[in-house]
Amino acid sequence: MDWSGCTLVEVRPGVQRGRPVLKGTRMPADDIVDNWEAGVDEPDIAENFQLPVEQVQAILAYAAVHQDASRPVR
């Protein structure tokens, strides 16, 4: 997933080995999508990662629009 256009995500060298993370955190954006694809619902993802549900929803909405054709978001 190309997160470069998502204002909620940043890449910082030395944080999660350069993986895209939610701004100001060490939470990889792809982990939110992976949990959603595994069947975890938005409120549970938010609770598990201690994030606002609105942030989880925004990340999933971005992923749904910008998904790779080979890896669709459910």
VODRENDREN-512813 format. One record per atom (N, C-alpha, C, CB): x, y negated, z. Coordinates in steps of 0.02 Angstrom, whole numbers, padded with zeros to 5 digits, always signed. Glycine has a CB too. Layout:
N
XYZ;...
***
This chain:
74
+00043+00059+00000;+00000+00000+00000;+00045-00062+00000;-00048+00000+00061;+00028-00108-00042;+00064-00172-00045;+00027-00221+00001;+00069-00199-00118;+00057-00236+00058;+00027-00281+00106;+00049-00354+00097;+00044-00258+00176;+00088-00368+00047;+00118-00435+00039;+00066-00491+00034;+00162-00436-00022;+00006-00477+00012;-00045-00528+00006;-00091-00533+00066;-00086-00515-00054;-00080-00494+00117;-00122-00494+00176;-00094-00541+00229;-00130-00422+00205;-00132-00591+00247;-00108-00641+00295;-00103-00613+00366;-00154-00700+00295;-00131-00555+00379;-00128-00525+00446;-00066-00482+00455;-00190-00484+00459;-00028-00472+00402;+00028-00424+00403;+00093-00459+00387;+00016-00366+00353;+00147-00436+00419;+00214-00462+00405;+00264-00405+00405;+00234-00517+00457;+00321-00418+00374;+00377-00371+00375;+00435-00407+00408;+00396-00346+00302;+00460-00376+00462;+00517-00405+00498;+00572-00352+00501;+00497-00429+00569;+00630-00367+00474;+00686-00320+00479;+00698-00304+00552;+00749-00349+00446;+00709-00241+00566;+00722-00220+00635;+00659-00202+00674;+00759-00272+00671;+00601-00215+00646;+00538-00196+00679;+00507-00140+00639;+00489-00258+00684;+00499-00083+00670;+00471-00024+00638;+00507-00008+00572;+00395-00034+00625;+00572-00018+00572;+00614-00003+00513;+00591-00040+00451;+00615+00072+00499;+00564-00100+00460;+00542-00140+00404;+00474-00123+00376;+00591-00134+00350;+00438-00080+00410;+00369-00064+00389;+00325-00125+00400;+00340-00002+00428;+00274-00135+00358;+00227-00190+00369;+00190-00180+00435;+00177-00195+00310;+00190-00232+00477;+00156-00229+00542;+00108-00287+00548;+00208-00230+00600;+00060-00281+00594;+00016-00336+00609;+00057-00393+00638;-00042-00315+00657;+00044-00453+00615;+00084-00511+00638;+00087-00514+00714;+00055-00576+00609;+00148-00525+00738;+00159-00533+00809;+00157-00469+00849;+00108-00578+00836;+00154-00411+00814;+00151-00347+00849;+00203-00300+00818;+00080-00316+00845;+00204-00240+00844;+00244-00186+00815;+00198-00133+00784;+00290-00154+00868;+00134-00149+00776;+00083-00103+00752;+00085-00098+00676;+00013-00124+00776;+00106-00040+00648;+00107-00032+00576;+00036-00035+00546;+00141+00034+00557;+00027-00076+00496;-00038-00082+00463;-00060-00016+00434;-00034-00136+00408;-00014+00022+00406;-00032+00087+00376;-00061+00135+00428;+00029+00117+00343;-00041+00129+00491;-00067+00174+00543;-00142+00163+00553;-00030+00163+00609;-00165+00101+00545;-00237+00088+00550;-00274+00123+00494;-00251+00011+00549;-00248+00116+00433;-00279+00148+00375;-00276+00224+00382;-00244+00125+00310;-00220+00250+00404;-00213+00323+00412;-00265+00350+00462;-00142+00341+00436;-00276+00314+00516;-00325+00336+00565;-00395+00335+00536;-00322+00292+00628;-00411+00282+00498;-00476+00277+00465;-00487+00335+00417;-00482+00209+00428;-00435+00349+00378;-00440+00404+00330;-00447+00472+00364;-00378+00405+00284;-00422+00477+00425;-00428+00539+00464;-00495+00545+00499;-00372+00542+00516;-00538+00494+00491;-00605+00498+00518;-00617+00460+00583;-00622+00568+00528;-00567+00424+00606;-00576+00384+00667;-00614+00320+00649;-00506+00368+00700;-00666+00304+00688;-00705+00244+00670;-00672+00180+00696;-00776+00250+00697;-00695+00124+00671;-00664+00059+00685;-00659+00043+00760;-00703+00004+00651;-00714+00051+00799;-00708+00036+00871;-00657+00080+00907;-00776+00045+00904;-00652+00143+00887;-00603+00187+00918;-00531+00169+00899;-00617+00260+00899;-00521+00149+00836;-00455+00127+00815;-00436+00065+00855;-00453+00111+00738;-00482+00018+00861;-00469-00043+00899;-00451-00027+00972;-00530-00091+00897;-00489+00018+01001;-00475+00036+01071;-00409+00073+01078;-00532+00080+01098;-00396+00121+01034;-00335+00160+01037;-00272+00117+01030;-00335+00214+00983;-00276+00066+00987;-00217+00024+00974;-00221-00043+01010;-00210+00013+00900;-00272-00052+01052;-00282-00113+01091;-00282-00175+01045;-00227-00120+01144;-00325-00172+00994;-00333-00226+00945;-00406-00249+00945;-00311-00203+00874;-00418-00311+00926;-00488-00332+00916;-00518-00293+00857;-00492-00409+00903;-00580-00271+00864;-00612-00233+00811;-00615-00274+00746;-00683-00212+00832;-00620-00340+00752;-00622-00383+00692;-00556-00379+00654;-00636-00456+00712;-00501-00371+00689;-00436-00365+00656;-00431-00298+00620;-00378-00371+00708;-00456-00246+00651;-00457-00180+00619;-00500-00183+00556;-00484-00125+00667;-00558-00213+00561;-00603-00219+00504;-00571-00259+00447;-00669-00252+00525;-00536-00312+00464;-00503-00353+00412;-00448-00314+00377;-00474-00417+00444;-00409-00275+00415;-00356-00235+00385;-00387-00182+00339;-00313-00201+00439;-00440-00150+00361;-00472-00098+00320;-00505-00129+00258;-00525-00061+00361;-00533-00188+00264;-00563-00222+00206;-00509-00238+00154;-00600-00285+00227;-00452-00264+00177;-00397-00279+00132;-00374-00215+00097;-00338-00312+00170;-00366-00162+00136;-00342-00098+00109;-00391-00071+00057;-00332-00047+00165;-00455-00078+00069;-00505-00052+00022;-00501-00087-00046;-00575-00059+00051;-00486-00152-00045;-00482-00191-00107;-00415-00181-00142;-00493-00265-00092;-00362-00171-00104;-00295-00168-00131;-00264-00098-00129;-00250-00216-00094;-00305-00048-00124;-00280+00020-00118;-00245+00044-00181;-00337+00066-00101;-00199+00090-00171;-00167+00125-00227;-00218+00174-00255;-00100+00161-00204;-00220+00181-00320;-00266+00227-00352;-00255+00299-00329;-00261+00222-00428;-00192+00316-00314;-00178+00384-00294;-00195+00398-00221;-00105+00400-00305;-00211+00345-00183;-00226+00354-00112;-00285+00310-00091;-00163+00338-00068;-00345+00329-00110;-00402+00286-00095;-00418+00286-00021;-00462+00308-00135;-00443+00228+00003;-00466+00222+00072;-00538+00243+00073;-00456+00150+00099;-00557+00285+00120;-00626+00310+00122;-00676+00256+00132;-00634+00360+00177;
***
